[in-house]
Every structure is written in C-alpha cells, then in structure tokens.
Amino acid sequence: MNQSPMHKRGLFLGVLAQRAAVRHGSVLLTLDHDLDVLPQAGRRITVNELAYHVGDLAGRLAAAGLRAGDHLVVYKRPNFDSWILGTAAARVGAVPVMLSPALDAPTVAALMRRLGRPRLLTDAAKLQLLAGEDLDTLAESVITVADLAGLEDSPGIRPVFTGLDEPAMITHTSGTTGLPKLVVHTARTMRTRLRPQLFMLGVMPRRETVAISIPFVHSRLFAAMALVLTKGMPTLLVNDQSPDAVAKFFVKNRPGLIEALPNSFLAWEELVDDPRRPFASVKYFSSTFDAIHPRTVRRLLDSSRRRAPQFFQIYGQSEVGPAVGRPYYRRHAREMDGRCVGFALPGSARVRVVSQNDAPVGEDNPGFIEVRWDGIAKTYLGEQDRYDENVHDGWWRTGDVGYRTRAGCLHMLDREIDTIPGVGSVLEIEDAVLDRLTELVELAVVPGPDATAVPIVCTRDDQPVDPDRWRQATTDYPQLTAPVHLPLAQLPRTATLKTRRVELSRILHDKLQEQS
C-alpha cells in the first residue's frame, strides 16, 4: 500500500469528496430518496457534508473490522449510499466490490466464491435473500446497515492510497450471456476515462444542474460523480425511475443536463407530452451503455425549451469506458442513423475495425470493433484467460461488429453473438420499426427456430399490435417472422436495463415448444 498523496494521474475514490469540498463545498446534491445508512442526512446534501459522511462511514467500517487490502462486497437495495459506502471503503484502503441489487442470490454467491471470502456489506432484505447460501463459508464477515448505525462516533481514520495500477474498485459486467465477470479498475484506468468528458464539460458555456439516473453500483456512476464533484456542478440523483416520479423531481429541480440509461430515456418518452414539461430546462441529454433509438432522441430534443439542445451519445462498455461519441441537434436528429455511434473524443481511446475474413471491412462486411488506451480495465478477477481472449496485439476486442465511414464515424451494427445470418443489422431493423410504430415501447429481434429472425414486441399498455400496421411497418424486412408479443414486465433485462437477448431467445424457444 502506497501512503503518498494522490498522484495527478490517478482517481482515488476515498478522497474524491474531500478534495472536491475544498473548492466546491457549498454545492448541493439533491436526492429523490433517503439514505439507508444515514437516514438523518436528508435529501439535500452539500459537498462538505458528503465529504464528512464518507469520512464518518470509513471510520465505522474500520471499527467493524474492515482493513486495507480487504475486498468489501456492497450488495444492498438501490440507494445512493452504495456510492458513499464504496468510497468510504476505498478510504480505508479496501477494494469495494459493487454488486447490483438486481443480481439473484446464486449469482452473488458465485461471485463471492470467485473473490475468495470477501467481507460482505448488506441490508436486512438482501441478507434474507441470501439465507439459502452458506455465508459462513462465503464471507470473512458480514456487516449490515444496522451494524453501521450502531457504530456512530467511531474514530476517524487517515485515508490509505493504493498504487496507481493496483485494484481500486471492482464492478461486474451485465451478464447478458451468463455469469457476470468481475471487472477490476485501478486509479489510473478510472482517471483516464474522465479525460474526454472533462474536456467537454470544460467547454460548456455555463455550469448546469446535472441529473444522474444510473445504477448506483455501476462504474459509470463513479465516473459521473467524479466529473460533477470535480467541476462543482449541482447534482440530482434519481432512484425512482418511474415516469411520474421523474417528472415531479425534474419539475421541482429543473436539470440542465441529464445522464441516463438508454432504456430509461425510452421509458420517459411519454413525458414529452406531459403538460408539466419536465424536460423544458434541459440543454444536454447524455447516454451511454447501449444503443439508443433515434425516435427517442428526436422526441427528447423536441421536448426541450432551451436554445439548440443537444443529445450526446457515447459508445463504450464497462471494460473500456467511453470510446467514441457524437452530439445530435434537432436539425440533425430527423435524419439520425442510430448505428452511427460517433467519432473519436478529445483525449479518448484509439478505435479500429478489424476484418473477420480478410476481406475489406464495410457496411456489407462488418469487422470486429477494437479499442486501445490506458482506460481499459486491468483484468477480470479470477478469469485472466477470459480477459486475455479479448486482447489482440494490445487492442481490446469489444465483442461488437461494425465499420467506419469515410468521414470516420464508427457504425456499430450488432453484438457479435446477436448476429443472425442473412438478416443484416438487427439493431438497425429495430430502430426503423420503432420509428414507424409509436405504440411499441420495445422491440428485440432474436434468433428463432432454424435461425429465423423473430421480433419480440412490447407495447404501450400491453395492447396487441395491429396486424395491418405491422405489415406496413415491416415491408422492407421480409426476413422477419410474425411478431411475438411479450409484456414489458416479462422482458429479461440486466441491471442497466439492457435486453438479455440470449435469455430472451431461450424464452422464445420454450414458448414455441409449448405451443407445438
């Protein structure tokens, strides 16, 4: 463990709030929920108070037995205190392991085995969920939110700094194809990922209030918090993503910039027509994680009452961080190509597309998208072989296929595992059909029997799709079978609301077998 001060090339989570408080101590964070671990803190917290809470909880965790070098699994119900607890653990010198509350007990148990008896920080509800697992074997110790409440007034501790390239935080992949992988981040990789957006925030003409609607355990949330704290931007933290709750929160607090999941924006489309105009104050919309539909971008931009609003799309993944991006304005959004995910960002990664078959890469022959820079995660904990499989001559293979235009725009067509022979880009088809059928709230084209392309449709209020409207909307895509309707609530999703297409394909096969 390195006890030296923070290096300028590293992001050290344990002192992030403390250092931000020096310059921006009075800046306000506003929550739509109470903190489980600090219920008296209220829903309006200054950066000064945030820094105090991080230090306070670091002392409590140390009193509970947490030590430098320990792995601390944070697995509790959704709440911004997960971020506070993670940074408090980092202040102790431990490695926070942030697990989504959406994970089931067997998955959590499997990840804990991979960690080798970590300490577990949880709450009563999750502890009950884990009742069927052998926690005595899985965990070195179990600390609950209630335990921490009883450790108030514990002595403070001096922050412990890890080395630039030592594990500093662990998150996990979405698990769309099976058991999630544990992604190891370092102070260097986390700091590197901030470069492009620090540049973009630096050229904004005014400081905006930022609304963040991202899972509180995701690596992107830690990056977003580092950005807003460093820049001293008032911040709204969204837990309840239901459209009505979001509308009330935004009308009361009027954000100028919103960062949210693509499928959150999709769910909020209905608010475009809300007379309260919850997006009227928004100058900038921002999204990453997954493809976003052009219809959603157009509707959100039209809902803003700001001059020249922008929708900024960023392409990246948990292992890589932001790779490319691009802004859309109202005048561009009418002709938006959802597969064009952007150009190289200032200070960001190098990106290339490698042929799958030695033929030139192009729209009709997409290649493997690969990324190279210092922001790539260090490893998959306990699965170095799986990590190494993605590295090719120093380049990280993302698992996506696409091509670059002559202008340099990266087009991401599909995940490699989601391609269907003879169909083209399923994401492109989904974008087009969603544009034509406003009653659809989600559409996923997945492989069916004999590698057919089966559209799974989710509709507003779960109403059936009109057959004539479907035929008109899909005339350009004769490769599609008849649609299969699925209630949106039954759509299998990851913690970041991505459709789990492999699981959806399995559900489809089971459903067809039942009907045969």
JOFENHU-V649585 format. One line per field, one symbol per residue. ss: DSSP state (2 for helix, 1 for strand, 0 for the rest). psi: psi as a letter, one per 20 degrees, with the letter a starting at -180 (. if undefined). burial: 1 if it has 9 or more other ideal C-beta (glycine too) atoms within 8 Angstrom, else 0. A space follows every 50 residues. Layout:
ss->???
psi->???
burial->???
This chain:
ss->01000000000022222222222200011110000000222001112222 22222222222220000000111110000022222222222200111100 00002222222222200011110222222222002222001111222220 00000000001000001111110000000001111122222200222222 22000000011110000022222222222220001110000022222222 22200011110222222222222000000000011110000002222222 22200000011111111000111111110222200000011111000001 11110000000100101111110000001100022222201100111111 11110000011111122201000102222222222200011111111022 20111111122200002222222000000100011002220010000010 2222222222222220
psi->ppjrrpqijqoohhjghghhhhhkhiqpppqjrqpgimhihajoprhghg gghggghgggghhijpqpiqpoponrqpqiiggghghgghhhjropoopp iiqrghgggghhhhhmmrqppargghhhhjhiqnhhhhqgrpprhhghhi kqkqqrqpqpprqhjqphqpaqrhkhjbpqqopoqrhghhhhiigghhgg hhjpiqpqppppmqpijqhhhhgghhghghilppppopgojqgggggggh hhimqippprqgighghihhihjpiimijhiphpqpqbgrqqphgggghg hhiqjqplqqooppparhhhapgrrqqprghhhhkpoiioiarpqpjaqq prppqijiqqpahimqappqqpaiipqgrppjlhghghhipokiqpohiq qbrqrhijppoogrqhiiqppjhbohhggggghhhhniipiqpporpapk kroppppprpjkqqpphghgghhjhimiiqaqqpppphhjppqrhjjqpn hghhhgggggghhhh.
burial->10000000011111111101100110111111101111001000111111 10111111111111011001111111001111111111111111111111 10101011111101100111111001100100101001100111101100 10010010111101001111110111000111111111111111111111 10010001111111111111111111111111111111111010111111 10111111111111111110110100111111111111011111111111 10110100111111110111111111011100100101111110100110 10111000001000111111111011100110100110011000111101 11110000111111110111001011111111111010011111110100 00111111100000100011001100100100111101001001111111 1111101110110000
